[in-house]
Amino acid sequence: MDASAHRFLDGFTPDARERLVACMIREEHPDGAYLFHEGDAADGVYLVLEGRVEIVRAAGTHEKILDSIPPGDYFGEVAVLDGFGRSTAARARGAISVAKIPRTALLEVLAAGPGALTLGLLQHVLAHLRKANDLVVREVVHKEKLSLVGEMAGSLMHDLRNPVSSIRLRADLINSTSREGKIPQWCDGIRLQCDRLVGMAAELMEFSKGESKLAPGRTSTTAFLEQFQTLNEGCLAPAGIEIRFDAEPADIEVDSMRLQRVLQNLVTNAVEALHATPKPRIEIRAWVKDSVFYLAVKDNGPGIPAAIQGQIFEPFVTHGKKAGTGLGMAIVRNIVTAHGGTIIFETAPDQGTSFLISLPRKTS
């Protein structure tokens, strides 16, 4: 896009347009690069020429995307007009090209121009404020919901503790009185599932408080995937889906039980998405490269609906699930972030979805 034809310049006089175009600073940024951060001085207004720019703000241990600015639109004018620092950060989504109009030059042109120019800019500001107000309202509702989730999880923890302890004790008694056949293996499975059940409730309670308490331990990629198969063989076998496991042997240091729930959420979502797919298939891979532990889940399903792709890791976002809570993927991101890792995905209609988790290996 030609910066001199950007809609931001509509309404300016020919002389004013010429002044602004003459002082524009053209910038190119790669994917993920920050144009500015929260608290930075407002140095100008940015006109988006190519690509998209995400407006983000810190939210606990991660960033929340507030807006996505397309080519032909602009941002950064609020801080320029009020004279305070940036209240958000701006990050490139893919490779981008922008033109920056320095603050001093813009204010000089506005001061010398007709009131209609300032009015038009204020209308753009008000549109952003309305959007921000809607986000605040949704955030308040989310916090109220999370508070209820925390109360429910606390009550669940209290109610589960005694019966789960009783089940675990009986598994220990059976194991101590008989070591025949697969009895020790089955008893180990019962104890593991008991720990898993209590862990799920604790995880919900921590998530509602914005916490994630990890208990990392040493294991291996092969042991991790074998444990996943053991924990989930009962629910995966009847699904009629071909599930392939591939682990390149390597030692890793993670909170295995928490990461098992991450994998379980991803695989469960894939299973649900594949219900109408001919020859459904899920591939699960685990490997280490350059001190990074990678965990990948890929399916050949219908893909993630475009309507939720941008909010898939946000709380209470769900699609096509009668009993879905919308917390699964938010908890997934919370656990991955607590490990100091990242999670990304690729999806396409009728081509399937793949998730890739990258975590520090933390062993040597």
N, C-alpha and C positions, 0 to 999 in steps of 0.2 A: 504494500500500500504506500502511496505517495503521501508523506507527512503533510505536505501543503494542502492536501485535499481532505484531511481528517475533519470529522464533524465537529470537533471541539472548536474549530476556527469559524464555524458558521455564526454569522451575526457580527463578527468583527469588521471594521472598516478595512478597505484595501491597504491603507498605510499600517494599521495595527496588525493585520495578518502578516504583512511583509516583515515587520519588526519581530514578531513572534517566530516566524519561520527562520529568520536570520540567526536567532539565538538558540534554536533547538539543538540539543545534543543527541545524536543518534547512538543507541546502545544495542549491542547484541549479547544475549545471555544464554548459556546452555541450560538444559533441563535441571531443575532443582536449585538453581542459583538464586540467591536473595538479592532483590533490588534495594531493599532497606529492611531494618529490623524495628521492633517496638522500641520507642524511646529515641530513635534517631531524629536529628533535626529535619524539618520539612524543607528540602532543597528545591522542590519543584513539583509540577504536575506531569504525570506520565501518560502519553498517548500510545495505545497498543496498536502496532502496525501489523505484526504477524505473531501467531501463536496465542496462548492464553496465559494470564497471570492470576495466581491464586492469592486471595487476601486471607491471611491466617493470623490466628492469635493463640498464645500459649494457653493450654487447658490442662493443668496438672502435669502429668508426665509426657504428654503429647501435645500436638498442635491441632486446633480446630479450624477447618476451612469455612470461612464466613461467606466468601463470594468467589466467583470465577469470572474474570473480565475478558471478554472476547475481542478480537480485532475490530477496530472502529470505535471502541469505547475508551474511556480514560478513567484515571483514579489518582488519588493523592491530593485532591483539591481541598479537602476539609482542613487538613493540617496547615496547608498554605494560607488559607483564609483566616484561621483562628490564631495562627502564630505559635501554637504549641507543638510538641514533638509528635512523632508518629504514634498512633494508638494501636496500630496493627503492623504486621510484617507483610511484605509482598514477595512471592516466590514464583519463579518460572515453571510453568507446566509444559514441558517439552521445550525445544529451542524457540526463543522469542526474539522479536525486534521491537523496540520502543523508541519514542522520541520524547526527551525530557525538556520541558520549558522551565527555565530557572525561575524561582519564586520572585526575585526582585523585578525581573523583566515583566512578568505577568501582572504583578501588583501595579506597576507603573502604567501599563496599558489600560488596566481596569479603572484606575483613578482618573485617567484622561478621557475615557470613553463614556458613552451614554449609559444611563441607568439600566437599560434593557439587557446589556451584557451581563452585569452583575446579577440581575434577576434570573437570567437563564442559568447561570452557574449555581445560584442558590437553589433553584428547582432540582438540579441534579443532586445537590447535597441533601435536600429533603428526601429524595427518592432513596438514597443510601441510608438515611436515618430511619425511614419506615422499615426497610429491610432489616436493619440492626435491631429495631424494636421487636419485630416478629421473632428474631433469633433469641432475644432476651426472654420473651414469653415462653418460647419452646424450652429454653434452658431451665427456667423455673419449674415448668411441668416435669421435665426430666428429673430434676433434683427431688421433687416430691415423690415421683415414682420410685426412684432409687432408695429413698428413705423407707418406703413401704417394703421394698425388696429386702432391705437390711433387717427390718423388723421380722419379716417372714422367715428369713434365713436364720436369725437368732433363735426364733421359736422352734424352727425345724431342728437346729443343732441340739437344743435342750431335749426335745422329744425323741431324737434318734439315739442319743448317747447310750441310754440303758439297754434298749433292745439290740443295738449293734454290738455292744460289749458282751451281751449274753450270747449272741450268735458266734462271736469270735471265741469266747470261752469254750463253747461246745465243740467248735472245730479243733481247738487245742486238745480237749479231752478225747475226741475221736482219734486224733493223730497219735496221742500217747498210748492208747489202748490197742490200736491196730495199725500195723505198717505194711499190710498186704496190698499187693497190686498197685493201683493208682490212688489209693486212699491218701497218702501224704501229699500227692500232687493236687488232689481235689481240696484238701484242707488248706493248702497254701493259697489256692484260688479263692476260697471262701474268705480267708483273712484279707487278701488283697482287695477283694470287692468291698469288704466292710470299710477298709481304710479309704477306698475310693469314694464311697458314699458319704462318709463324714467329710472328706476333703472337698467334695462338691458343695456341700452346704457352707463350709468355711470360706470357700472361694466366693460364693455369692455375697456373703457378709462383708468380706474384704473389698469386693468390687464396689459395693454400695457406699463404702467409705473412701473410695479412691486409692486403695492400698493393694499390694500384692506381696505377701511374705514368702520368699522362696527358701527352699531347703535343698540347695544343690548338692549333688553327689556324683561320684564317678561311675560311669557305665560305658557302654559301647553302642555304636550304631546298630549292630546286629541284635544285641540284647534288647535294645529299646523297641525295635520292630517286632521281635519275638514276644515281648511282653504285651504289646498292643494286640497281636493276634490272639494271645491267651485270654486277655480281658474281654475281647469283643467277638470271639468265635461264635458265641451263642446267638448274637443278633445279626451278624453279617452272613452267616451260612444260609439262612432261609431267604435272603434277599435276591438270590439268583443272579448276582452280579459277579463278573470275573474281576478278582482283585489280585493285582500283581505287587509283590514286595521285592524291593531290590536295595540291599544295603552293602556299601563298600566298607569293610571292617576298619574301624578306627575308634580310639578312645575319645570320650567326650565328658564334659562336666556340666550337668543341667539338673534342674528340679524335674526328675523323670515323671513323677505323678502329675505335676502341673502340665508338663508338655504332652503327656498322654491325653489329657483332656483337650488340648489344642488340636491334636491329630484326630481325636474322636469327633470333635465338632465339625472339622473340615470334611471328614469322611461321611459322617451322618448327613450333612447337607448335600454331599454328592449323591449319596444313595437315594435321598428323597427326590433330587432333581432328575434321576435316571429312570424313574418309574415307567415312563413311556418311550424310552430310547431302545431301539433294536440293538441287540448285542452290547448291552451296557458293560462298561469297563472302567476300573479305577486303578491308577498306577501310583504307588507310594515309594518314594526313594529317599535314602538317607546317605549322606557322604560328607567327607571333610576335605577341604582344599584351602591351602594358605591360612591355616589356623582359624578357619570359619566352618562351622557346622551347618550344613544345608539340609533342609527337610522339604520335600516337594510332594504335592498331591495334585494329580491330574485326572480329569474325567472326560468322557466323550459325550456329555449331555447337551442340553439346549443352550447353555450359557447363562450368565447372570443378566436379568432384565436391566435395560438401560436406565430405568427409573430409579433404581437403588444403587447403581454402581458407585456413585459419588459419596454415598452415605453408608456403605455396607458395614463399616466398622463402628458406626455410631449406635448408641443404646436405643432399643425399642424400634429398630428398623427391621422389618420382616416382610416377606412376600410369598404368597401362595401356601402358607402353612396354617392349618386350622387351629393348631395348638401352639404356634410359635410365640415366644416371648420377646424376640428381638434382642436378646442379651448374649447369645452364643458368640457371635463374631466380635462383639465389643470386649468380651472376656478374653477371646483369643488374642486380640491386639494388646490387651492389658498384660497378659502373661509374657508375650513375646517382647514387649517393651521393657518389662521388669528384668528380663534376661539380658537387656542391652542389645536386642536384635531388631530386625525389621521384617515386615511381611508385605509382599506385593502380589498382585494377581493379573492374569491376562485372560480375557474371555471374548468369545465371538458367538453370534447366533448359530445354533446347530453345529458348532465346532468344538464345544466343550469349554472347560475352565481349568486353569492351572494356578495353584498357589505356591509361592516360594518363600520359605522362612530362612533367614540367615541369622545365626547366633554365634557369639564368640565361643570357640572351642574350650578355652580355659584349662587345658591340660598339657603337660609336656613330659 
